[in-house]
């Protein structure tokens, strides 16, 4: 059967389209005309320049390329319900110059108008086959376009597809996969039509949302164009062994070219962690760092409980047990069991220094319970040297041990009488010396435990008023210290002891002058009588420097154990520098800093205890006057235990 109804380009249309293709321009189509064919269905003629019986002309509603055939152009016209009263037998396309470029005939159809008692909106489409659709362009006034239902449906689909929130996927990948065939992804056996989030491809430009099929996978309709795959794309995963109920966001920055740009997805199931100020209003969960971790990772309450003063758990011990690092920080209790039971401690070097191990012996059924070091590890009482492994605990005794991180566990606490007796029995005497003298080793004593400190340095004086700048005096350094240093001795030996004096304070600076430097503290030493070299010498703390006059910088703090702090700078003639604080020590507190003052700098407050540094005096500013004096360092002392 021959074709009755069809559309063709007119001679003018053919020429214009050929010219557009040759010049790489476009043929602008703006309107469609409708006619009654002069009373009968006409035969389209390429020589036509007008319709046979045109009765309506209006701007095109749309001009699109047929999705099913890329060489076909579909022009659409909408005739409103108020227009009509004529037959439709022919149509024509009009370009921007007003020329008829295409003509078509149609089956006769009457278009009523509303005044006749029957009205309808008439949609007319004209399909043209052209060699290149890229040379055809719609040229209309958007203000007169009427939306058809199909147009609206297509527009809604396009708008939805371009939203960042995508339709959920059934599963998500966890590794690189082949994008073809029905396979199992994250424990889910896929069926044809399942949507899958592909996010782990070795070549990341292959990532995206796909539809599974028996052949090669295609990208999903809502994620197969550049305009549909944009930064912030978000998709929910429905099922999977590890990925179920997770939410993923595309973090790749624009511009994105699908198939070329690497696509990176981030798991946002637990939300986002803010990087600036703000307060969380609900619980925040995080990854618990490894036990004993001392890095800069944020900690969780779980980590805190494992590593703080609270025990992280409670475990019963009923038989011979070799403990591990995981038992540290828990509360171990013997509560059942029989016979002689031994608990072997973790290797001391398998846990960080300072790790604690606590155990309570509460079982009355056991014949005995002992703690023993593992391998060559030793167990000692804190402050003593003797290896007491294995240590037999008494009923209801609780002990706490601390690892040195090497090969030693130290018992730092026990409420057992045996522990107290052992500790006391090994400390037979003690003497404290605050002045130089001699000490004779008692009978039966072979080791002395010496704790001492040298004298603290004096604090520097603050500078007097100066028209330029006046700095505060530096704090004196604390004297060097010794804590329970073991010294091998022989009964009857005589040991000479020198106690270092505290350093004198630096004097206050006169009007216009610098403050005086503090004097260093004296050395403390322990020397065997007749020997030329001391077995123990502790250096005194250095004196703080006096505050400078006519110099912006304040005085330096002194060296020591620890050093005193520096005096502050003179900042202007109207603001002088404060003095620095004296160095603290384990046996006292350094002198306080003198405050800078107008017309008179304040003197430093005195140090207390033994071996601490004096404070620096404050500078004078504002008007003529003297700076504040520093304070003296404190003398040293020595304790001998045996």
MOCOR-V223656 format. One record per backbone hydrogen bond with DSSP energy under -0.5 kcal/mol. CO is the residue of the C=O (numbers start at 1). NH is the residue of the N-H. If there is no record, write none. Layout:
CO|NH, CO|NH
//
This chain:
4|6, 6|105, 8|103, 10|14, 11|15, 12|16, 13|17, 14|18, 15|19, 16|20, 17|21, 18|22, 19|23, 20|24, 20|25, 26|28, 27|29, 27|137, 28|30, 28|96, 29|139, 30|60, 31|94, 32|58, 33|92, 34|55, 34|56, 35|89, 35|90, 36|39, 37|40, 40|42, 42|44, 45|48, 46|11, 53|36, 56|34, 58|32, 62|76, 64|74, 66|69, 69|72, 71|130, 72|66, 73|75, 73|128, 74|64, 75|126, 76|61, 76|62, 77|124, 78|80, 79|122, 80|83, 81|114, 86|111, 87|89, 88|109, 89|106, 90|35, 91|104, 92|33, 93|101, 93|102, 94|30, 94|31, 95|98, 99|95, 99|101, 101|10, 102|93, 103|8, 104|91, 109|88, 110|112, 111|85, 111|86, 112|120, 113|116, 113|118, 114|117, 120|122, 121|123, 122|79, 122|124, 124|77, 126|75, 128|73, 128|130, 132|135, 133|136, 135|27, 137|29, 140|142, 141|144, 142|145, 146|148, 148|152, 149|153, 150|154, 151|155, 152|156, 153|157, 154|158, 155|159, 156|160, 157|161, 158|162, 160|163, 164|166, 164|234, 169|238, 170|239, 171|197, 177|179, 178|180, 179|217, 181|183, 183|185, 183|190, 185|188, 186|241, 187|189, 188|185, 188|190, 191|194, 194|212, 195|170, 195|171, 196|198, 196|210, 197|173, 197|199, 198|208, 202|204, 203|206, 204|207, 204|263, 208|198, 208|210, 209|220, 210|196, 210|212, 211|218, 212|193, 215|181, 218|211, 220|223, 221|224, 225|228, 225|229, 226|229, 228|230, 230|233, 233|250, 234|166, 235|248, 236|169, 236|238, 237|245, 237|246, 240|244, 243|246, 246|237, 247|268, 247|269, 248|235, 249|251, 249|266, 250|232, 256|258, 257|260, 257|261, 262|264, 264|251, 264|252, 266|249, 266|268, 268|271, 272|274, 290|293, 300|304, 301|305, 302|306, 303|307, 304|308, 313|331, 315|333, 317|335, 317|336, 321|323, 321|344, 324|327, 325|328, 327|330, 329|312, 330|332, 330|358, 331|315, 332|360, 333|317, 333|335, 334|362, 339|341, 339|367, 339|368, 341|370, 342|321, 342|344, 343|345, 343|372, 344|323, 347|350, 348|351, 352|355, 355|403, 356|329, 357|401, 358|332, 359|399, 360|334, 360|362, 361|396, 361|397, 362|364, 368|341, 369|393, 370|343, 371|390, 371|391, 372|345, 374|377, 378|409, 379|388, 380|411, 381|384, 386|388, 390|392, 391|371, 391|393, 393|369, 394|397, 397|361, 398|415, 399|359, 400|412, 400|413, 401|357, 402|410, 403|354, 407|378, 408|404, 409|380, 410|402, 410|412, 411|382, 413|400, 416|420, 417|421, 418|422, 419|423, 420|424, 421|425, 422|426, 424|427, 426|428, 429|642, 431|640, 433|638, 437|497, 439|495, 441|492, 442|445, 444|446, 446|489, 448|450, 448|487, 449|641, 450|485, 451|639, 452|482, 453|637, 455|541, 456|503, 457|614, 458|544, 459|506, 460|617, 461|547, 462|509, 463|620, 465|512, 469|550, 470|577, 471|463, 472|555, 473|580, 474|460, 475|558, 476|583, 477|457, 478|561, 480|454, 482|452, 482|484, 484|486, 485|450, 487|448, 490|493, 493|441, 494|529, 495|439, 496|527, 497|437, 498|500, 498|525, 500|636, 501|522, 503|633, 504|519, 506|630, 507|516, 509|627, 510|464, 510|513, 513|464, 516|461, 519|458, 522|455, 524|538, 525|498, 526|535, 526|536, 527|496, 528|531, 536|526, 537|539, 538|524, 539|480, 541|521, 542|477, 544|518, 545|474, 547|515, 548|471, 552|570, 555|567, 556|545, 558|564, 559|542, 560|563, 562|478, 562|561, 565|475, 568|472, 569|571, 572|575, 573|622, 575|571, 575|572, 577|619, 578|568, 580|616, 581|565, 583|613, 585|588, 587|610, 588|585, 589|608, 591|582, 592|605, 594|579, 595|602, 597|599, 597|621, 602|618, 605|615, 608|589, 611|479, 612|634, 613|591, 614|476, 615|631, 616|594, 617|473, 618|628, 619|597, 621|599, 621|623, 625|465, 626|601, 628|462, 629|604, 631|459, 632|607, 634|456, 635|611, 637|453, 638|433, 639|451, 640|431, 641|449
//
